[in-house]
């Protein structure tokens, strides 16, 4: 039965050898540097989107007169 699962130690070594043969020893550091920059840019983009989302949520929660929702105002349910 063919099983696809977690990559073991032997498989990882074979993959590393194939990468070394295909790209050579000089090219691998450049590839890793590029990969690191890409991951860093991705994280920065995610953080930027999270900050924008938080700012939008804060602005939506505030009422037009500058008070936050539920503070200092009597609502219909509180009048009863």
N, C-alpha and C positions, 0 to 999 in steps of 0.2 A: 504494500500500500504506500502511495506517495504522500509524504507529509510535508507540509510547508509550515515552518515555525520559526523559532528564534535562531538567529545566526550563532553558531558555536565558534569555538576558538580556531578550529582547523579551517572553517569556511572564511573566517575573518582574515587569517594569514594568507590564504589563497587570493582573496580580493585585494589585499594590500600589495602582494607580489605582482598581480596583473596591472594594478594602477602604476606601480613603479616601472614596470616594463613599458607600458603605453606612454607615459608622460615623461619618464626620466627623472633623475634626482634633482636637476636644476629647476624643473617646471613645477614640481609639487609645492615648494614654499610660495610661489606666486599664486597658485591655485588656492591654497589655504588662506593667503592674505586677502584675496578677492572674496572668498567665501565669508571670511570674518567681517569684511566691510559690508557685505550684503546683509548679514545678520544684524549688524549694528544699525544700518539704515532702516531695516524692517522694525526693529525695536523702537527707534526714534519715531517712526511713523505711527506705530501703535500707541505710544505714549502721547503723541500729539492729538490723535483722535480721541483718546480717553479724556484729555484735558478739555478739548472742545465740547465733548459730551457733558462733562461736569458743569461747564460754564452755561451751557444751554439749559440743563436741568435747574440750575440755580435761578436763571432768569425766568424760567417758566413758573417756578414755585413762588416767586415774588408777585404780589398783586400790584396793580397800576399805581397805587398811592405810595409804593415803596415799602409797605409792611409785608412781612412774610405771612403766608397763608395760615389762618387759624389764630393769629396773635392780635389781640386788641380789637377785634371786631366781633359783633354778635351776629351769628348766623341764624337762619330760620329754626334749626333744630335746638339752638340754645335758648330761644325765646319762649319755648314751651315750658 
